[in-house]
Amino acid sequence: MSAIHEHVLQNGMTLLCWPQCHLHGLEFGLYLKGGPLYETEETQGISNLLEHLCFRGLGGLNREGLLRELNRFGTNLDAATYAEGLVFRLKCLPRFFDAALEYFLRFFANVAWTPEQIAAEKQVVLRQLEADGDGDLFDRAACDFRKTENGAFPPLGTPERLMALTEADIQLWQEMIFQPQNACLVMTGNFSDGMELAAIEALSELRNTTAQPPFTQSLPIGFCMRDEQSDLLEEVESDFASVQLAFDVDSEQVYPVAAEVLSTITAGNDDSMLFQALREEQALVAEIESQISRVGQFSRLVIRYDVRSVWLKDTLTKVFAYLHRLTMYVRPARLNQLRTQFTTNNAMLTDDTAALNDRLGWAWMSGDTAQADLDAAAAQYNELTAEELLDAAQTVFRPENLSIAVQYDPEAVGDLRPMLQKLREML
């Protein structure tokens, strides 16, 4: 990984650097393990609340002070809570490196939020809950996918659980999440060797202040052992149905590059098999897509589309027929076309600080930073054969990997379960 500089510090923190000195900007990304994946019924929603509170106060500075700091070097702080962690992102010019680095050090100061700050931010999250409701079908299916022995809970929690969170709960989770041993700082863009060394020195001075071990991910219940009990069928009154077909991907049997190429061939671009058949040729759907969706160490190939209720059964039958065809034959010419696409996309990543930051941060979150290496990925694309891609299709598109989620109108469609059972048997 010649372009990636990886530093694992004595305090357990990781610093990942990818210099892009031909660019003008510098991007920081702080990736923290935590999130709804590790919450319980009692603490659901606490990670999202912590993310919000970081805008109320951080390291002794209140909201106004934090905004003044950001305004001083002309940027904004972006943040999001994902199933497996929290991410904070900031982009600035290289001359503001010191100020930006100092800003990120504040996350580890372990200064408790005041009762007033907590109460105010709970109201903001309540407004989010009112706006988002229970999420959509895909949100609920994603929640089912990551279920462990602790259960699985929505990222925002519920209003009742949110308001029941105490100052002690919040302080405990703040101490668990905002620790060097639980964190990775990613730097991409225009920075010097001296700046990288300064970051190493500053981050090395941070100390872990909890006896709690870092967060470690558990195997999702039923991973690669799915059956019809894994399906999510929701009945609604609507002229349209929503469909998601999610196949668990065992990384020990299918290389990430092969999974990405398989997803692209399936419905991942405008030239993909399902896009061409169901949209361009038959006009049954407005859009259909597939992607590799990851939650930490575990991933799945997800196919999604919306369709008129009267065409739901027809499209399901056709999708499964095409998936079965992929397990029988992969055209070498199609693979050669994709090599050019992936090679081009990788080259363009070197001009995108945000995309590279994402790539590095999520590779660390998955426990394998080698996945971020563009040179290695390019070599794997070039070496991938049609036979290996066929093997990947036969490994992924199996009934024991499949979870089906459908939201539909039973008055228009009837009982789907017998049909879904037959479709599983096609694979």
PyMOL commands that set and color helices and strands:
alter all, ss='L'
color gray80, all
select helices_A, chain A and resi 36-38+46-53+63-72+94-108+115-132+137-145+159-164+167-177+180-182+193-204+228-230+256-268+273-281+309-326+332-349+353-365+369-372+374-383+386-396+399-401+410-413+417-426
alter helices_A, ss='H'
color red, helices_A
select strands_A, chain A and resi 5-8+14-19+26-33+57-58+61-62+77-82+85-92+183-189+232-235+240-249+288-295+298-308+402-408
alter strands_A, ss='S'
color yellow, strands_A
deselect
rebuild
show_as cartoon
